[in-house]
Amino acid sequence: MPEPSRNLSRRTLLMAGAAGLASGAFGAFGTRPAAAASRPDFGVAAYAFPLTAVRLLGGPFAANAGRTHSYLSFLDPDRMLHTFRRNVGLASSATPCGGWESPTTELRGHSTGHLLSALSQAYASTGTAAFTTKSDYLVAELAKCQARATAAGYNAGYLSAFPESFIDRVEARQQVWAPYYTLHKIMAGLLDAHLLTGNAQALTVLLGMAAWVKLRCDRLGYTQRQNMLDTEFGGMNEVLTNLYQLTGDPAHLATAQYFDHAEVFDPLAAGNDALNGYHANTQIPKVIGAIREYHATGTTRYRDIAVAFWDIVIRHHTYAIGGNSNGEYFKAPDRIASELSDTTCECCNSYNMLKLSRQLFLTDPSRADRMDFYERALYNHVLASQDPGSAHGFQCYYVPLRAGGIKTYSNDYNSFVCCHGTGMESNTKYGDSIYFHSGDTLYVNLFIPSELTWAERGLTIRQETTFPEAPSTRLTVSGSGAATFRIRIPSWTSGAQIRVNGATQALTLTPGTYAALTRTWSSGDVVDVSLPTSLTRESAPDDATVQAVRVGPIVLAGAYGTTNLGALPALDPATIAATSTPLRYTATASTGQVTLKPFHQTHEERYTVYWRVAAAPPQPFVAHYRFDETSGTTAADATGNGRTATLAGGATWTAGRAGNAVGLGGSGQHVALPAGILAGATAFSVALWVRLDAADTWARVFDFGTGTTAYVFLTPRSSAGTARFAVSTTGSGGEQRLDAPTVLPIGRWTHVAVTAAGGTATLYVDGAQAARTTGMTLRPADLGSTTRNWIGRSQYSGDPYLRGAVDSLRIYSRALSAAEIADLHSTGL
């Protein structure tokens, strides 16, 4: 593991890991001692700042937080404790809560755990004593309930608002509503109360609960435990691993690992997407637990599970707003246009995906795409799911994405759905991922008005911005000292610029990476960051004519007032015009004139996020990937068409024929290109430089398709022993093929190109024609909008991955001439 900076306190180490544990540490307010981690994390390359170090300034995030703070102040703790007290025979005259906290609802008690976390985060963020006073009261009263466990007929340490017999039903595989899910929330809340407010009693109660969990699980065999895990259990493996990191007691890790669900983990460890039909928010917390188990043990299998899950969900199961799931379930990969409903994008899912993204960023801060996603989901789902018209910050459960959908919200005491609880947490920890640090390096991830106190370096950084209304931000430094600011250059921008004290900096500003700004800072230094935005459209992978409209990372919604829509309206993109209001546009749709505005500002009215847009023929020069990046996992499209590629499976940057290239090691490494890369094309060309380390039979130079039925590929060696280009819409039996006379060369850079138009396909090697056929009638348009477009990977899971490197990949929707191919070869382009 990377050695942490010597000036990091044990508390700061804990905050980088064990909470992933929590969002910050107690310290700036009050006099309680801060919790100290017994064990530092493995595999952490960046560290979180405590919530006490980051203060939100005025803006939409501070406004959302303020409404939630009002709700936390309003809630009657005795009403929240009512069912806990009654469960162990203690008197309670409080009015019972309704909704999912009613005395007859099996999930009762979960919201009290969320409340503890939210109060603790609110205290850490603001220093307001009233929050910790209420948290202390809840902890003390829960301790009284736990002390009566044996008198109530339960095992020692048991603490819940429902009887222990619910756990008997889990172990017997009888129907019951997720009791371990609720216990996880309570345990996580107690841990946050200990870490963020310094409450020692909270840890005592939590240790009692952990001992009870161990008692229940120790007596079960492996098969019975695995069967038990079919019932949703939240993040039990996460909270117990965090407790292990805090205390160093190996019993907590052993208990955490009882909750490793092989049915879910094994396919992910192999890099397989087997999520179809699984309840989405049941799985995400398990994977958060996996990355915490990696940080606790250094076992790379846990890390690989988390990385594979994140890549699969983000690339194949995520809507334009950053959310996932329809009716709470994952569907088949790349089903978006066909899964638009009133029950899309459960808010809990994004709460948990942000937690996972944050942990993975700490693991590998070169992955700017983690924070690109974080930003997308934060603005378009989390920020968008609170009702700004409610004084108490009422929260969505689902965020509808069907045409004519409308958001609905929770209430004070008669809701308490799962997303009501995570909403309390999401809106009290906005400061936890704006900045990270490692040694003398500061990561600026999000463009949110805030002030950071970097005590270890003696610096204060004040970030002032109206982003996203204005695509820029300003960082003003107080204090002095040497430091490197690594500023995220989002994948959605082009032409970014950084100025220091008015002087433009000569930096490499590659979208999808971090720009490094190193200097000795002085008080009053000002860094201005300009991040130009443009209107773009994001196509659904299963239907290229279904599209969402974005400005930078901000999704725009069509405002339809009280009009319910029966189908996606058709949008004419040529008519989209800016108004005098930032991020507001008008356009012509099949329904008439319509206003487009940020989805996070769309409330109390019906809307559409997705539109029907007539498919336009692809531009002649579709995409060009120079692969000259030096860090991160995104490859820019040099055409300006915005078709960013993603390095996957551990693909790396390596020396290219000119500049850099992408290195593919043959063990899962590949490059993923955007969906529909050649959709609608009746002719095409693919040209690239490749250096083969080996020519494995059926490895792929490229393979664009939707699976083993429809695809177009180039392999360096087929079973016939020669390079082959093929296209099919009916699988291997229906392939139209073009065979080269030999295998592609090994051990040197080779220019390879394929062109096809009008039934004629030609393969070129090093600028010269190597094979030609006039019988290739299938076109890319016949494949539809392909969703699995890969460099170095086959549609067939049994085929090997490519071993070698690829440089300067060019894709066209026309057939280049022989002279053009020869020119690309001779000029080295």
C-alpha positions in Angstrom: 0.0 0.0 0.0 1.2 3.5 -0.7 2.7 5.1 2.4 0.5 7.8 3.8 1.9 11.3 4.3 3.7 11.5 7.6 1.7 14.5 8.6 -1.6 12.7 8.4 -3.3 12.0 11.8 -4.6 8.6 12.6 -8.1 10.2 12.5 -7.5 11.4 8.9 -6.4 7.9 7.9 -9.6 6.6 9.3 -11.6 9.0 7.4 -9.9 8.0 4.1 -10.9 4.4 4.7 -13.1 3.4 7.6 -15.7 5.6 6.3 -15.6 5.4 3.2 -16.7 4.8 6.8 -18.0 8.2 7.3 -17.8 11.5 5.6 -15.7 13.3 8.1 -14.2 13.4 11.6 -15.1 15.1 14.8 -12.5 17.7 15.8 -13.3 21.3 14.7 -16.3 21.7 17.1 -16.7 20.7 20.7 -14.2 19.0 23.0 -14.8 15.3 22.6 -11.8 13.2 21.5 -11.7 12.1 17.9 -11.9 8.4 17.1 -8.6 6.9 16.0 -8.3 4.0 13.6 -6.5 0.9 14.8 -5.6 -0.2 11.3 -4.8 2.0 8.2 -6.2 0.9 4.9 -4.5 -1.1 2.2 -4.5 0.2 -1.3 -5.4 3.8 -0.7 -3.8 6.4 -2.8 -5.9 9.4 -1.9 -7.4 10.5 1.4 -10.6 12.2 2.3 -10.9 15.5 4.3 -13.2 15.3 7.3 -16.5 17.1 7.0 -15.3 19.5 9.6 -12.7 20.8 7.0 -15.2 21.7 4.3 -17.8 24.4 4.6 -20.5 24.8 1.9 -21.0 28.3 0.6 -24.3 29.6 -0.8 -25.7 27.6 -3.7 -28.1 24.8 -4.5 -26.2 22.2 -2.4 -26.2 24.5 0.7 -29.9 25.1 0.1 -30.7 21.4 0.0 -28.6 20.8 3.1 -30.4 23.6 4.9 -33.8 22.1 4.3 -32.6 18.8 5.6 -31.1 20.4 8.6 -34.5 21.9 9.3 -36.1 18.5 9.1 -33.5 17.0 11.4 -34.3 19.7 14.0 -38.0 19.1 13.6 -38.1 15.3 14.0 -39.3 14.2 17.5 -36.8 11.6 18.7 -39.4 9.9 20.9 -41.6 9.1 17.9 -38.6 7.5 16.2 -37.8 5.5 19.4 -41.4 4.3 20.0 -41.1 0.9 18.3 -37.7 0.2 19.8 -39.1 0.8 23.3 -42.2 -1.2 22.8 -40.1 -4.1 21.4 -38.4 -4.6 24.7 -41.4 -3.8 27.0 -40.5 -0.2 27.8 -43.3 2.3 28.0 -43.8 4.9 25.2 -46.5 7.5 25.0 -45.2 8.9 21.7 -47.4 8.9 18.6 -46.2 6.1 16.3 -44.8 7.0 13.0 -46.5 5.9 9.8 -45.3 4.6 6.5 -42.4 2.2 6.6 -41.9 3.1 10.3 -45.4 2.1 11.4 -45.6 -0.5 14.3 -46.7 -3.2 11.9 -44.2 -2.7 9.1 -41.4 -5.3 9.2 -38.8 -2.8 8.2 -39.5 -0.5 11.1 -36.4 1.0 12.8 -34.3 1.6 9.7 -34.9 5.4 9.6 -33.5 5.8 13.1 -30.2 4.5 11.8 -30.3 7.0 8.9 -31.2 9.7 11.3 -28.2 9.0 13.5 -25.9 9.2 10.5 -27.6 12.4 9.2 -27.4 14.1 12.6 -23.7 13.2 13.0 -22.9 14.5 9.5 -24.9 17.7 10.1 -23.0 18.3 13.3 -19.6 17.6 11.7 -20.5 20.0 8.8 -21.8 22.8 10.9 -20.8 22.5 14.5 -24.4 23.1 15.6 -24.7 21.5 19.1 -28.4 20.8 18.7 -27.6 18.0 16.2 -25.3 16.2 18.6 -27.6 16.8 21.5 -30.4 14.9 19.6 -28.0 12.2 18.5 -26.7 11.7 22.1 -30.3 11.3 23.3 -31.1 8.7 20.6 -27.9 6.7 21.5 -28.6 6.8 25.2 -32.2 5.6 24.7 -31.2 2.9 22.3 -28.7 1.7 24.9 -31.5 1.4 27.4 -33.4 -0.7 24.9 -30.4 -2.9 24.2 -29.9 -3.4 28.0 -33.3 -5.0 28.2 -32.7 -7.5 25.4 -32.4 -10.6 27.6 -35.3 -9.5 29.8 -37.4 -9.3 26.6 -36.4 -12.9 25.6 -33.7 -11.9 23.1 -30.0 -12.7 22.9 -27.7 -10.2 24.6 -26.7 -7.3 22.4 -29.8 -7.4 20.2 -31.2 -4.0 19.4 -34.0 -3.5 17.0 -37.6 -2.2 16.6 -38.8 -5.7 15.7 -38.5 -9.1 17.5 -35.4 -11.3 17.0 -37.7 -14.0 15.5 -37.4 -12.0 12.2 -33.8 -13.3 12.1 -35.1 -16.9 12.7 -37.2 -16.4 9.6 -34.2 -15.3 7.6 -32.2 -18.3 8.6 -35.1 -20.6 7.8 -35.5 -18.9 4.4 -39.1 -17.8 5.3 -40.7 -14.7 4.0 -39.6 -11.6 5.9 -38.8 -8.0 4.9 -35.0 -7.6 5.1 -34.3 -7.4 8.9 -30.5 -7.4 8.5 -31.0 -4.4 6.2 -32.5 -2.5 9.1 -29.9 -3.6 11.5 -27.2 -2.4 9.1 -28.7 1.1 9.1 -28.7 1.2 12.9 -25.1 -0.1 13.2 -23.9 2.4 10.6 -25.7 5.2 12.4 -24.1 4.2 15.7 -20.7 4.1 14.0 -21.2 7.6 12.5 -22.3 8.9 15.9 -19.1 7.6 17.4 -16.8 8.8 14.6 -18.3 12.2 13.9 -19.6 13.3 17.2 -17.2 11.5 19.5 -20.0 9.6 21.3 -18.2 6.7 23.2 -21.5 5.1 24.2 -22.4 4.7 20.5 -19.4 2.4 20.1 -20.4 0.4 23.2 -23.8 -0.2 21.8 -22.4 -1.0 18.4 -20.0 -3.6 19.8 -22.9 -5.3 21.5 -24.8 -5.5 18.2 -21.7 -6.8 16.4 -21.2 -9.6 19.1 -24.9 -10.5 18.6 -24.4 -10.8 14.8 -21.4 -13.0 15.3 -23.4 -15.2 17.7 -26.2 -15.6 15.2 -23.8 -16.4 12.2 -21.2 -18.5 14.0 -23.8 -21.3 14.6 -24.7 -21.5 10.9 -22.9 -23.6 8.3 -21.6 -22.1 5.0 -24.6 -23.3 2.9 -27.1 -22.0 5.4 -25.3 -18.6 5.6 -25.2 -18.3 1.8 -28.9 -19.2 1.6 -29.6 -16.5 4.2 -27.9 -13.9 2.0 -30.7 -14.2 -0.5 -32.7 -11.9 1.8 -31.6 -8.3 1.5 -29.0 -7.4 4.2 -27.8 -3.9 3.3 -24.1 -3.3 3.9 -23.5 -5.7 6.8 -20.1 -6.6 5.4 -19.3 -2.9 5.1 -20.1 -1.8 8.6 -18.5 -4.8 10.2 -15.3 -4.3 8.1 -15.3 -0.6 9.1 -15.6 -1.7 12.7 -12.6 -4.0 12.2 -10.6 -1.2 10.9 -11.6 1.0 13.8 -10.9 -1.6 16.6 -8.5 -4.1 15.1 -10.6 -7.0 16.4 -10.4 -9.8 13.8 -13.8 -11.1 15.0 -15.5 -8.2 13.2 -13.7 -9.0 9.9 -14.6 -12.7 10.2 -18.3 -11.7 10.8 -18.2 -9.3 7.9 -17.0 -12.1 5.6 -20.0 -14.2 6.5 -21.9 -11.7 4.4 -19.8 -12.2 1.2 -22.5 -13.4 -1.2 -20.9 -15.9 -3.6 -23.9 -15.9 -5.9 -23.2 -12.3 -6.7 -19.5 -12.0 -6.1 -18.3 -15.0 -8.2 -19.6 -13.7 -11.6 -18.2 -10.2 -10.8 -14.8 -11.6 -9.9 -14.8 -13.2 -13.4 -15.8 -9.8 -14.9 -19.3 -11.1 -16.0 -22.5 -9.1 -16.1 -25.0 -11.4 -14.4 -27.1 -8.6 -12.9 -30.3 -9.1 -15.0 -33.2 -9.7 -12.7 -31.4 -8.9 -9.4 -32.8 -6.2 -7.0 -30.4 -3.4 -7.6 -30.1 -1.8 -4.2 -29.6 -5.1 -2.6 -26.4 -5.6 -4.6 -24.8 -2.2 -4.5 -24.2 -2.2 -0.7 -22.7 -5.7 -0.9 -20.1 -4.3 -3.4 -19.3 -1.3 -1.1 -18.6 -4.0 1.5 -16.3 -5.7 -1.0 -14.1 -2.6 -1.6 -13.9 -2.0 2.1 -12.9 -5.6 2.6 -10.1 -5.0 0.0 -9.0 -2.0 2.0 -9.0 -4.0 5.2 -7.2 -7.1 3.9 -5.4 -6.2 0.6 -7.2 -9.2 -1.1 -7.3 -8.1 -4.7 -10.3 -10.3 -5.5 -12.5 -7.9 -3.5 -11.1 -4.9 -5.4 -11.7 -6.7 -8.7 -15.3 -7.4 -7.8 -16.0 -3.7 -7.0 -14.2 -2.4 -10.1 -16.1 -4.9 -12.4 -19.4 -4.0 -10.8 -18.9 -0.3 -11.2 -17.8 -0.6 -14.8 -20.8 -2.9 -15.6 -23.4 -0.8 -13.9 -22.1 2.6 -15.3 -21.6 1.4 -18.8 -24.6 -1.0 -19.3 -27.3 -0.2 -16.7 -27.3 3.6 -16.1 -29.7 6.2 -17.4 -28.7 9.6 -18.6 -29.3 11.1 -15.1 -26.8 8.7 -13.5 -29.5 6.5 -11.8 -30.2 2.9 -12.4 -32.9 0.2 -12.1 -36.5 0.0 -13.3 -39.0 -1.2 -10.7 -36.0 -1.5 -8.4 -34.4 -4.2 -10.5 -31.5 -4.4 -12.9 -32.6 -5.3 -16.4 -30.7 -6.9 -19.3 -27.5 -5.0 -20.2 -28.0 -1.8 -22.3 -31.8 -1.8 -22.0 -32.6 1.9 -21.5 -35.1 3.1 -24.1 -37.1 0.0 -23.4 -37.1 0.5 -19.6 -38.6 4.0 -19.2 -41.3 4.1 -16.5 -42.6 5.8 -13.3 -40.4 3.5 -11.2 -37.0 4.2 -12.7 -33.9 5.3 -10.8 -34.5 4.5 -7.1 -32.7 7.2 -5.2 -31.1 4.8 -2.8 -29.2 3.3 -5.7 -27.4 6.5 -6.5 -26.7 7.2 -2.9 -24.9 3.9 -2.8 -23.3 4.2 -6.2 -21.8 7.5 -5.1 -20.4 5.8 -1.9 -18.9 3.1 -4.2 -17.5 5.6 -6.6 -15.9 7.5 -3.8 -14.2 4.4 -2.4 -12.9 3.5 -5.8 -11.5 7.0 -6.3 -9.6 6.7 -3.1 -8.2 3.4 -4.4 -7.2 4.8 -7.8 -7.4 8.6 -8.1 -6.1 8.5 -11.7 -9.6 7.4 -12.7 -11.2 10.7 -13.4 -14.2 8.9 -14.8 -15.2 8.0 -11.3 -15.7 11.6 -10.5 -17.3 12.3 -13.9 -20.0 9.9 -12.9 -20.2 11.2 -9.4 -20.9 14.7 -10.8 -23.5 13.4 -13.2 -25.4 11.5 -10.6 -25.0 14.2 -7.9 -26.5 16.9 -10.0 -29.1 15.0 -12.1 -30.3 12.5 -9.5 -29.4 13.3 -5.9 -29.8 17.1 -6.2 -32.8 16.6 -8.4 -34.6 14.4 -6.0 -35.3 16.9 -3.2 -38.3 19.1 -3.3 -37.1 22.7 -3.0 -40.7 23.8 -2.3 -40.7 21.9 1.0 -39.2 23.5 4.1 -38.1 20.0 5.3 -36.5 18.9 2.0 -38.9 16.1 1.1 -37.4 13.4 -1.0 -38.3 11.3 -4.0 -38.4 7.5 -3.9 -38.2 6.9 -7.6 -37.3 9.5 -10.3 -39.7 8.7 -13.2 -38.1 8.8 -16.7 -41.2 8.0 -18.8 -42.5 10.7 -21.0 -44.9 12.8 -18.8 -43.5 11.6 -15.6 -43.7 13.7 -12.4 -41.7 13.6 -9.2 -43.5 12.7 -6.0 -42.0 13.2 -2.5 -42.0 12.0 1.1 -43.5 13.8 4.1 -42.8 14.4 7.7 -44.0 11.3 9.5 -46.0 9.0 7.1 -43.3 8.1 4.5 -40.0 6.8 5.8 -39.3 4.8 2.6 -35.7 3.7 2.1 -35.0 6.8 0.0 -36.4 9.1 2.7 -33.6 7.7 4.9 -30.7 7.9 2.4 -32.0 11.4 1.4 -31.3 12.6 5.0 -27.8 11.3 4.6 -27.1 12.5 1.1 -28.1 16.1 1.9 -25.9 16.3 5.0 -22.6 15.2 3.4 -22.2 17.3 0.2 -18.7 18.3 1.4 -17.3 14.8 1.6 -16.1 14.5 -2.0 -15.4 18.0 -3.3 -11.7 17.7 -2.3 -9.3 14.9 -1.6 -5.5 14.9 -0.8 -2.4 12.8 -0.9 0.8 14.2 0.6 1.2 17.7 -0.9 -1.4 17.0 -3.6 -4.9 18.4 -3.5 -7.6 16.9 -5.8 -10.3 19.3 -6.8 -13.1 17.0 -8.0 -16.3 19.0 -7.9 -17.2 22.6 -8.7 -19.3 23.4 -5.7 -19.1 26.7 -3.7 -17.1 25.8 -0.6 -14.2 26.6 1.6 -11.6 24.0 2.5 -9.3 24.2 5.5 -6.3 22.1 4.7 -4.8 22.3 8.2 -1.9 19.9 7.5 -0.5 22.2 4.8 -1.5 25.5 6.4 -3.7 26.4 3.4 -7.3 27.5 2.9 -8.9 27.2 -0.5 -12.1 29.1 -1.2 -14.0 27.9 -4.2 -16.5 30.4 -5.6 -18.6 29.4 -8.6 -22.1 29.5 -10.0 -21.5 26.3 -11.8 -23.3 24.9 -13.8 -25.0 28.2 -14.8 -21.5 29.5 -15.6 -19.0 26.9 -16.7 -16.1 28.1 -14.6 -14.8 28.2 -11.0 -12.4 30.3 -9.0 -10.1 29.0 -6.3 -8.6 31.6 -3.9 -5.7 30.6 -1.7 -5.0 31.7 1.8 -1.8 30.7 3.5 1.5 29.7 1.8 3.4 26.6 0.9 4.2 24.2 -1.9 1.4 22.0 -3.2 0.1 20.5 -6.4 -3.5 21.2 -7.3 -4.9 18.3 -9.5 -8.0 19.8 -11.0 -10.5 17.5 -12.8 -10.9 18.3 -16.5 -14.2 16.6 -17.1 -14.8 14.4 -20.1 -17.7 16.7 -21.2 -15.5 19.8 -21.8 -13.4 20.9 -24.7 -11.0 23.9 -24.7 -10.5 24.1 -21.0 -8.2 26.7 -19.6 -6.5 27.4 -16.3 -5.2 30.8 -15.3 -3.2 31.7 -12.2 -3.4 35.3 -11.1 -4.6 36.1 -14.6 -1.8 34.3 -16.5 -2.8 31.4 -18.7 -1.0 28.2 -17.7 0.8 26.0 -20.3 -0.7 22.8 -19.1 -2.0 19.7 -20.8 -5.8 19.8 -20.3 -7.1 16.5 -21.6 -10.8 15.9 -21.0 -11.3 13.0 -18.7 -8.0 13.5 -16.8 -6.6 15.7 -14.0 -4.5 18.8 -14.8 -1.5 19.2 -12.4 -0.7 22.7 -11.2 2.4 22.8 -9.1 3.7 25.9 -7.4 4.6 27.5 -4.1 1.4 29.2 -3.1 1.0 32.6 -1.5 -2.0 34.2 0.2 -4.2 35.9 -2.4 -3.3 33.5 -5.3 -6.2 33.0 -7.6 -6.8 30.1 -9.9 -9.5 30.5 -12.5 -10.7 27.4 -14.3 -12.8 27.7 -17.5 -14.6 24.6 -18.6 -16.6 25.3 -21.8 -19.8 23.4 -22.3 -21.8 22.5 -25.3 -25.1 20.9 -26.1 -24.8 17.2 -26.7 -27.3 14.4 -27.1 -26.9 11.0 -25.4 -28.4 8.1 -27.3 -29.9 5.1 -25.5 -27.8 2.0 -26.3 -30.8 -0.1 -27.3 -32.3 2.6 -29.6 -30.2 5.3 -31.1 -33.3 7.4 -31.9 -34.1 7.7 -28.2 -31.9 10.5 -26.8 -31.4 12.8 -23.8 -30.1 16.4 -24.1 -27.2 17.6 -22.0 -25.3 20.8 -21.5 -21.9 19.7 -20.1 -22.9 17.2 -17.3 -26.4 18.7 -16.8 -29.4 16.8 -18.2 -32.2 19.0 -19.6 -35.8 18.1 -19.3 -38.7 19.2 -21.4 -41.2 21.0 -19.2 -44.8 19.9 -19.8 -46.7 21.4 -16.9 -49.8 19.4 -16.3 -49.7 17.6 -19.7 -49.3 13.9 -19.4 -47.7 12.3 -22.4 -48.5 8.9 -23.8 -45.3 8.5 -25.8 -41.9 10.1 -26.2 -42.3 13.4 -28.1 -40.2 13.8 -31.2 -37.6 16.6 -30.9 -36.1 18.6 -33.7 -32.6 19.2 -32.4 -31.9 21.8 -35.1 -34.5 24.1 -33.3 -32.8 24.1 -29.9 -32.1 27.7 -29.0 -30.6 29.3 -25.9 -32.7 31.8 -24.0 -31.4 34.7 -21.9 -31.6 32.5 -18.8 -28.5 30.2 -18.3 -29.2 26.6 -19.1 -32.7 27.4 -20.4 -33.5 26.6 -24.1 -36.5 26.4 -26.3 -37.1 23.9 -29.0 -39.8 22.5 -31.4 -41.1 19.1 -30.6 -44.0 17.0 -32.0 -46.1 18.5 -29.2 -45.2 22.1 -30.2 -42.9 24.6 -28.6 -41.3 23.4 -25.5 -38.9 24.7 -22.8 -35.8 22.7 -21.9 -34.3 23.3 -18.4 -32.0 21.5 -16.0 -33.6 18.4 -14.6 -32.5 19.2 -11.1 -34.6 22.4 -11.3 -37.7 20.5 -12.6 -40.3 20.1 -9.9 -44.0 20.1 -9.4 -44.6 19.5 -13.1 -44.6 16.8 -15.7 -41.5 16.4 -18.0 -39.6 14.3 -20.4 -35.9 13.5 -20.2 -35.8 11.3 -23.3 -36.9 12.3 -26.7 -37.5 10.6 -30.0 -34.9 12.1 -32.4 -34.7 11.0 -36.1 -31.5 9.1 -36.7 -29.2 11.2 -38.8 -26.5 9.6 -41.0 -23.2 9.4 -39.2 -20.6 12.1 -39.9 -18.0 10.9 -42.5 -15.2 11.0 -39.9 -16.9 9.2 -37.0 -14.1 9.0 -34.4 -10.4 9.2 -34.0 -8.6 7.9 -30.9 -4.9 9.0 -30.8 -4.5 7.3 -27.4 -1.9 9.9 -26.4 -3.2 10.3 -22.8 -0.9 9.5 -20.0 -3.3 8.8 -17.1 -6.9 8.0 -16.5 -9.1 5.5 -18.4 -10.7 7.7 -21.0 -9.5 8.3 -24.6 -10.6 11.5 -26.2 -12.2 11.6 -29.6 -10.0 13.9 -31.7 -12.7 14.6 -34.2 -14.6 16.7 -31.7 -17.7 14.4 -32.1 -17.5 13.6 -28.4 -17.4 9.8 -28.8 -15.1 9.2 -25.8 -13.6 5.7 -25.4 -12.9 3.9 -22.1 -10.0 1.7 -21.2 -11.4 -1.3 -19.4 -10.2 -4.5 -17.7 -6.9 -2.9 -16.6 -5.8 -1.6 -20.0 -2.9 0.8 -19.6 -1.1 3.6 -21.4 2.1 2.5 -23.1 4.6 3.8 -25.6 3.0 4.0 -29.1 4.3 4.3 -32.6 4.0 8.0 -32.1 3.3 9.4 -28.6 1.4 6.9 -26.5 -0.8 3.9 -27.2 -3.2 1.7 -25.3 -1.6 -1.5 -23.9 -3.6 -4.7 -24.0 -2.2 -7.6 -22.0 -4.4 -10.4 -23.1 -6.1 -11.0 -19.7 -9.2 -8.9 -19.9 -7.7 -5.6 -21.0 -9.7 -3.9 -23.8 -11.1 -0.6 -25.0 -14.8 0.1 -25.0 -16.2 2.5 -27.6 -19.5 4.3 -27.4 -22.7 2.5 -28.3 -23.9 2.9 -31.9 -20.4 3.9 -33.1 -21.4 3.0 -36.7 -25.2 3.1 -36.4 -26.9 3.8 -39.8 -23.6 3.6 -41.8 -23.9 2.0 -45.2 -20.2 2.2 -45.8 -17.2 2.4 -43.4 -13.5 2.3 -42.8 -11.5 1.3 -39.8 -7.8 2.1 -39.8 -5.3 1.7 -36.9 -1.7 0.9 -35.9 -1.3 -2.4 -34.0 1.7 -4.1 -32.4 1.0 -7.7 -31.7 2.9 -9.5 -29.0 1.2 -12.7 -30.1 -1.4 -13.6 -32.7 -3.8 -15.8 -30.6 -6.4 -17.6 -32.7 -9.7 -15.6 -32.6 -8.3 -12.7 -30.6 -9.8 -9.4 -31.9 -8.2 -6.3 -33.2 -11.8 -4.8 -33.1 -15.2 -6.2 -32.7 -18.4 -4.1 -32.9 -21.7 -5.8 -32.2 -24.5 -6.7 -29.9 -23.4 -10.2 -29.0 -22.7 -13.4 -30.8 -25.4 -12.9 -33.4 -24.7 -9.5 -34.9 -21.1 -8.2 -35.2 -18.3 -7.0 -37.4 -14.8 -7.9 -36.5 -11.1 -8.2 -37.5 -9.0 -11.0 -36.0 -5.2 -11.3 -36.5 -5.6 -15.1 -36.8 -8.7 -17.2 -37.5 -8.8 -21.0 -37.3 -7.6 -21.0 -40.9 -4.3 -19.5 -39.8 -4.8 -16.1 -41.5 -6.2 -12.7 -40.6 -9.9 -12.4 -41.2 -12.5 -9.7 -41.4 -16.1 -10.8 -41.0 -19.6 -9.4 -40.6 -22.8 -11.2 -39.7 -26.4 -10.6 -38.5 -27.1 -14.3 -37.9 -24.0 -15.6 -36.0 -21.0 -17.5 -37.2 -22.9 -19.5 -39.7 -24.0 -16.5 -41.6 -20.7 -14.6 -41.7 -19.6 -12.8 -44.8 -15.8 -13.1 -44.7 -12.6 -11.6 -46.1 -9.5 -13.7 -45.5 -5.9 -12.3 -45.7 -3.2 -14.5 -47.1 -1.3 -14.6 -43.8 -1.5 -13.9 -40.1 -0.9 -10.2 -39.1 2.8 -9.6 -38.3 4.0 -10.0 -34.7 6.5 -7.9 -32.8 6.3 -4.7 -34.8 4.0 -1.8 -35.5 1.7 -2.6 -38.4 -0.9 -0.4 -40.1 -4.1 -2.2 -40.7 -7.2 -0.9 -42.4 -10.6 -2.3 -43.6 -12.9 -0.6 -45.9 -16.3 -1.6 -47.2 -18.9 0.0 -49.5 -21.3 -1.2 -52.2 -20.6 -4.9 -51.5 -16.8 -4.5 -51.9 -14.6 -5.0 -48.8 -10.8 -4.5 -48.8 -8.2 -5.3 -46.2 -5.0 -3.3 -46.2 -1.8 -4.1 -44.4 0.9 -1.5 -44.2 -0.8 0.6 -46.8 -1.1 -2.1 -49.5 -4.1 -4.2 -50.4 -3.9 -7.6 -48.8 -7.3 -9.0 -49.7 -10.5 -8.0 -51.5 -14.0 -9.4 -52.0 -17.1 -8.2 -53.9 -19.5 -10.4 -52.1 -19.9 -8.5 -48.8 -23.5 -7.2 -48.9 -24.0 -6.7 -45.1 -23.4 -3.1 -43.9 -23.0 -1.7 -40.4 -26.5 -0.3 -40.7 -27.8 -3.9 -40.8 -26.4 -4.5 -37.3 -28.5 -1.8 -35.7 -27.2 0.3 -32.8 -24.4 -1.9 -31.6 -23.8 -1.8 -27.8 -20.6 -3.9 -27.4 -18.0 -2.1 -29.4 -14.5 -3.2 -28.4 -10.9 -3.0 -29.3 -9.0 -6.1 -28.2 -12.1 -8.1 -27.1 -14.5 -10.6 -28.8 -18.2 -10.9 -28.7 -17.6 -14.6 -27.8 -16.6 -15.0 -24.2 -14.3 -17.9 -24.9 -12.1 -16.1 -27.3 -8.8 -14.7 -26.1 -8.2 -11.0 -25.5 -5.6 -9.3 -27.7 -2.0 -9.2 -26.6 -0.2 -6.1 -27.8 -0.9 -2.4 -28.3 -3.1 -0.2 -30.5 -2.5 3.3 -31.6 -4.3 6.0 -33.7 -7.6 4.3 -34.3 -9.7 6.0 -37.0 -13.4 5.2 -37.9 -15.2 6.5 -40.9 -18.7 6.1 -42.3 -17.3 6.0 -45.8 -14.8 3.8 -47.6 -11.4 5.4 -47.8 -9.7 5.1 -51.1 -6.5 3.1 -51.6 -4.6 6.3 -51.9 -6.0 7.6 -48.6 -5.0 4.4 -46.9 -1.5 4.5 -48.3 -1.2 8.1 -47.1 -2.2 7.2 -43.6 0.5 4.5 -43.6 3.2 6.6 -45.1 2.6 9.6 -42.9 2.3 7.5 -39.8 -1.2 8.9 -38.9 
